[in-house]
């Protein structure tokens, strides 16, 4: 049996138990290295030592080694539950290979601003009603039905205005990209 009765020397025994935890650290590392990811081993050992420090004073531990490994097993069980609840296996490690840093160079910022200016100019070329419908649907995120009610037109008319705007924007931006990439035109789209 791991637990004994109450002791009048509880603070002394609690300190001895904490010291034993430090003494058994290599064994705890070995225990966890066989049962958990290598990256988690040190955290799990620290969790065991922390639980020993926080434990209720007073109860006598007759088998220190057994108690430590019982705490270690409980830490593993708790970690498994927490990982399952948080769906840890679905997460990926943040590595530059998987998540490349997006360089916002001055050149790239300028290109973005120029492209936005071209898009706004193309949008301003649209007839007023088509532009208004497009803005309500795409920028204000209103449904086709709500836009139709607001402007007093049919849902079909809203759909046609949106398609007309998208086609115009696509053509204008594509044409401008072709001008920007002179010499690459043959490789971008068949002629």
C-alpha positions as CSV (number, residue, x, y, z in Angstrom):
1,X,0.0,0.0,0.0
2,X,1.3,3.4,-0.9
3,X,-0.6,5.5,1.5
4,X,-0.3,5.2,5.3
5,X,-2.0,7.0,8.1
6,X,-1.5,10.5,9.3
7,X,1.8,11.6,10.8
8,X,2.7,14.3,13.3
9,X,6.0,14.8,11.3
10,X,4.1,15.6,8.0
11,X,6.2,18.7,7.0
12,X,9.5,16.8,7.4
13,X,8.1,13.8,5.5
14,X,6.7,16.1,2.8
15,X,10.1,17.7,2.3
16,X,11.6,14.2,2.1
17,X,9.1,13.2,-0.5
18,X,9.9,16.3,-2.6
19,X,13.6,15.5,-2.3
20,X,12.9,12.0,-3.3
21,X,11.1,13.3,-6.4
22,X,14.3,15.1,-7.4
23,X,16.3,11.9,-6.7
24,X,14.0,9.9,-9.0
25,X,14.0,12.4,-11.9
26,X,16.2,10.2,-14.2
27,X,13.8,7.3,-13.6
28,X,10.8,9.5,-14.3
29,X,12.4,10.6,-17.5
30,X,13.0,7.0,-18.5
31,X,9.4,6.2,-17.6
32,X,8.0,9.0,-19.7
33,X,10.4,8.5,-22.6
34,X,8.8,5.1,-23.2
35,X,5.3,6.4,-23.0
36,X,5.2,9.9,-24.5
37,X,6.8,12.1,-27.2
38,X,10.4,13.1,-26.5
39,X,9.4,16.7,-26.6
40,X,7.0,16.2,-23.8
41,X,9.2,14.3,-21.4
42,X,10.6,17.2,-19.4
43,X,7.2,18.8,-19.1
44,X,5.8,15.6,-17.7
45,X,8.6,15.2,-15.2
46,X,8.1,18.8,-14.1
47,X,4.3,18.1,-13.7
48,X,5.0,15.1,-11.4
49,X,7.4,17.2,-9.3
50,X,4.9,20.0,-9.1
51,X,2.1,17.7,-8.0
52,X,4.3,16.3,-5.3
53,X,5.1,19.8,-4.0
54,X,1.4,20.8,-4.1
55,X,0.1,17.6,-2.4
56,X,-2.0,17.7,0.7
57,X,0.2,17.7,3.8
58,X,-0.2,15.1,6.5
59,X,-0.7,11.8,4.8
60,X,2.3,9.4,5.2
61,X,3.7,7.8,2.0
62,X,5.1,4.5,2.9
63,X,6.4,3.6,-0.6
64,X,7.9,6.8,-2.1
65,X,8.9,5.2,-5.4
66,X,5.5,3.6,-5.9
67,X,3.8,6.9,-5.1
68,X,6.0,8.8,-7.6
69,X,5.2,6.4,-10.4
70,X,1.5,6.4,-9.5
71,X,1.6,10.2,-9.8
72,X,3.5,9.9,-13.1
73,X,0.8,7.5,-14.4
74,X,-1.9,9.9,-13.4
75,X,0.0,12.7,-15.1
76,X,0.1,10.7,-18.3
77,X,-3.7,9.9,-18.1
78,X,-4.5,13.6,-17.5
79,X,-2.3,14.6,-20.4
80,X,-4.0,12.1,-22.7
81,X,-7.4,13.3,-21.7
82,X,-6.4,17.0,-22.2
83,X,-4.8,16.1,-25.6
84,X,-7.9,14.3,-26.7
85,X,-10.2,17.1,-25.6
86,X,-8.1,19.8,-27.3
87,X,-7.6,17.5,-30.3
88,X,-3.8,17.9,-30.1
89,X,-3.1,15.4,-32.8
90,X,-5.0,17.6,-35.3
91,X,-2.5,20.5,-34.7
92,X,0.7,20.9,-36.6
93,X,3.9,22.4,-35.4
94,X,4.5,25.9,-36.5
95,X,7.5,25.5,-38.8
96,X,8.6,27.9,-41.5
97,X,8.4,25.1,-44.0
98,X,4.6,24.8,-43.4
99,X,4.0,28.4,-42.7
100,X,6.4,30.5,-44.7
101,X,7.0,34.1,-43.6
102,X,5.1,36.5,-45.8
103,X,7.7,39.1,-46.7
104,X,6.0,42.5,-47.1
105,X,8.8,44.2,-49.0
106,X,8.2,47.8,-50.1
107,X,8.0,46.5,-53.7
108,X,5.3,44.1,-52.8
109,X,3.3,46.7,-50.9
110,X,3.5,49.1,-53.9
111,X,2.3,46.3,-56.2
112,X,-0.6,45.6,-53.9
113,X,-1.6,49.3,-53.8
114,X,-1.3,49.6,-57.6
115,X,-3.5,46.5,-58.0
116,X,-6.0,47.8,-55.6
117,X,-6.1,51.2,-57.4
118,X,-6.7,49.3,-60.7
119,X,-9.5,47.3,-59.1
120,X,-11.1,50.5,-57.8
121,X,-10.8,52.2,-61.2
122,X,-12.4,49.1,-62.9
123,X,-15.2,49.2,-60.3
124,X,-15.8,52.9,-61.0
125,X,-16.2,52.1,-64.7
126,X,-19.3,50.0,-64.0
127,X,-22.8,51.4,-64.3
128,X,-24.1,52.8,-61.0
129,X,-26.6,50.1,-60.3
130,X,-24.2,47.3,-61.1
131,X,-21.5,48.9,-58.9
132,X,-23.9,49.4,-56.0
133,X,-25.2,45.8,-56.2
134,X,-21.6,44.5,-56.3
135,X,-20.6,46.6,-53.3
136,X,-23.6,45.5,-51.2
137,X,-23.0,41.8,-52.0
138,X,-19.2,41.6,-51.8
139,X,-18.2,44.3,-49.4
140,X,-21.3,44.7,-47.2
141,X,-21.8,40.9,-47.3
142,X,-25.6,41.2,-47.9
143,X,-27.5,38.3,-49.3
144,X,-28.8,38.5,-52.9
145,X,-32.4,38.4,-51.5
146,X,-31.7,41.3,-49.1
147,X,-30.1,43.4,-51.9
148,X,-33.0,42.7,-54.2
149,X,-35.5,43.9,-51.5
150,X,-33.4,47.0,-50.7
151,X,-33.1,48.1,-54.4
152,X,-36.5,46.9,-55.5
153,X,-35.3,44.4,-58.1
154,X,-35.5,40.6,-58.5
155,X,-32.9,38.2,-57.1
156,X,-32.2,37.2,-60.7
157,X,-31.3,40.8,-61.5
158,X,-29.0,41.0,-58.5
159,X,-27.3,37.8,-59.7
160,X,-26.8,39.2,-63.2
161,X,-25.4,42.5,-61.9
162,X,-22.9,40.6,-59.7
163,X,-21.8,38.4,-62.7
164,X,-21.5,41.4,-64.9
165,X,-19.3,43.2,-62.3
166,X,-17.1,40.1,-61.8
167,X,-16.6,39.6,-65.5
168,X,-15.7,43.3,-66.0
169,X,-13.2,43.2,-63.0
170,X,-11.7,40.0,-64.2
171,X,-11.2,41.2,-67.7
172,X,-9.8,44.6,-66.7
173,X,-7.4,43.2,-64.1
174,X,-6.3,40.4,-66.5
175,X,-5.7,42.9,-69.3
176,X,-3.6,45.1,-67.0
177,X,-1.6,42.0,-65.8
178,X,-0.9,41.2,-69.4
179,X,0.4,44.7,-69.9
180,X,2.5,44.5,-66.8
181,X,4.0,41.1,-67.9
182,X,4.9,41.9,-71.5
183,X,6.9,39.0,-72.9
184,X,5.2,36.5,-70.6
185,X,1.9,36.8,-72.4
186,X,2.4,33.7,-74.5
187,X,3.0,31.6,-71.4
188,X,0.1,33.0,-69.4
189,X,-2.8,32.3,-71.8
190,X,-3.2,30.8,-75.2
191,X,-3.5,33.2,-78.1
